[in-house]
Amino acid sequence: MDDRIHEHAETLVDWSARIEPGDDVVLSVAEGAHDLAVAVAEALGDRGANVVTTYASDEISRAYLRAHAGDFETPAHELALYERADSVLFLGGGRNTFATADVDGETRQAAARANQPVKEARMATDWVSTVHPTRSLAQQAGMSYEAYQDFVYDAVLRDWESLAEEMAELKDVLDEGSDVRLVGEDTDLTMSIEGRTAVNSAASVAYDSHNLPSGEVFTAPYATEGEVVFDVPMTISGARVGGVWLRFEDGRVTDFSAESGEETIADLLDTDEGARRLGELGIGMNRGIDRVTDNILFDEKMGDTVHLALGRAYDACLPEGEAGNDSAVHVDLITDVSENSRLEVDGEVVQRNGRFRWEDGFESGV
């Protein structure tokens, strides 16, 4: 086994999930993540955790959803599993990234609504999501398998403490700010962040961060107004989506279009009322991720990008006792800000053409 797989497992268990002896852990293993699962299981056993393993297959999900008749019910037995868990570790890496492409949108929406309590229970744990490099993901990224392996491990096996220190500067700006404006080609969007707390997403639950790799700073915006174009293509619900344009009025999407995957966006927006509102503003700061790979776990963290998520807001960004945007979905859309763009906080330019004001190469002029 590649030594980097064991390093990945150690980083996940120790830095990201902070597993302690006696923790009850659910290990969710995708079809192609077997080798990583073996290494993670060994690390969990070494630390004295209690482990239950589940199998996460898009092909199995497709078969179930296409065959299901009648209404969906919340699976109480699955809910009980996550309500008793301390941590949930998601090991992604399927065999076919488009396996669920032919599941109709109405079925997806109904299943998502029924599983919302399960999702909430999972997210109440110290959960972490990561991915094992597979040939299907390499193919989706347009890379050889060996090159993709190097790409993944370069993103995962890094000095997370140093990156956390770098990202803390942007967190401070957002925490102290009230209004954000994103300006670019065909984009002029304003949103409020007053009273919200930004998350320094340094790939550890100790930072309220739940992805490995990570490398973003995010918060929960509201009162969104204006238009935005997302020019980074991606796969959503097994379908290719690109060139998405959204118009916001009074905080909700009132009009939209897409160059590809418009039906998928329509289905997403129709999931529930919260799906038409933003749950996240995220700014990518991981310059070790230097190319789009059509995998949101990596792409949204890439330097020179900003992403906005339709749907659920994360509790870590909200004042205690305040409920943010609620939805059965949380879907990120990404825009490239490397050229002809700027990000303002309270009227001051924080980032221009991908460079932050504390970085070399930042242009202070308009």
Phi, psi and omega in degrees: 000138178304129181302332181293335176295317177294321176297319177301312180298316180297317179297317180298312186286318187270303183284313188281303186270342180053051183292135179244158176305135179088353178296140175267114189241132170260125181251108181263117190245120176285168187304321186260008187259023186301312184298317178295321180299320178297315180294321178293317179300320178297316180295320179294319178295321179297331182265002175078026177277160175258122192241135167240129183254133175241157183251122183249106183235124176294328178292321176293317178300318178300312182300317181293312184293321181289331182269345187292134178240141178089193183279150174274142176242148176296123181287103185297326181292323176289321178301317181297324179300312184283332177294335180264352185276147171272321182220149173232125180248117181261118178253099181279166179138072183274177181270334183216110184288350178249023187299328184257018185298333184258021170271125187291154185298322181297321178294317178302313182298315182296318179294319180297319180294318181293328182269005181303315178299325177293316178299318179297320179294319177298317184285347175279352177270176170277074184272150175218136178247133176219182182217143174263132181295125179235165180293327179293321178290324176297317179296318179297326180279351182074034184232157170293159181297317181296318179294323180291321175303313179299318179301312182297312184288331174295328180281327186272316188264080183222176180278091185290328179296319179294318179295323178300322179294321179295317185286342181299331181294317178291323177303316180299319180298314181291321180297326182272349185271166179242322185227140178241139174231129177248122184234133177196189179296120182062020180228128170207099189232132175242151179204153179265142174231013182298132180083359181262157180247126178280148178255126173276094190277087185255035172065030179212141177297340177294341177251017188057035182244137191230016178239143172226109008282168173226209182123050178217162169240127184225157178215180184246099182279166174205177180054048184280137179220140173116199184233151179211142176246133177252109188257003176266115182291154181202172175254125178235124180053040177078009181236146178282131182231136179202158178059046183277132176239131179233142171245131179249136172222131181054036174087357183231156178289123179249345178204154181200163171203167176206141177290329174214147179075027183297324179296323178296317177296320178298316178298318179300311183294335182270003182301311178194177183297322181293340180290346178265004179239158180279140174248347185205140163244120182234140180242119181287136182224009181267095182282357171286342173263105193246012179204154177281132182238007182060037174224113188299331180302326179264312191299322182288345180267351187295138174301155181070023176225154170231139176233150176235136181251129171278133175113218192298137172267148180275136183300330182298339181268354190255149173298150181302130179087354181259135177266128177271196179298131183247135180196160175280353182236160170210099186238122182272141173234140192241140173236141179279124181245025184282342181220146172050045182212162174205152176241122181247144171235118183052042175084352179258135181286120179262327181218133175228128179050041175088349182256133178278158187293344177263004180258154172297141179093357178290132178259118186279337182283169179284000000 
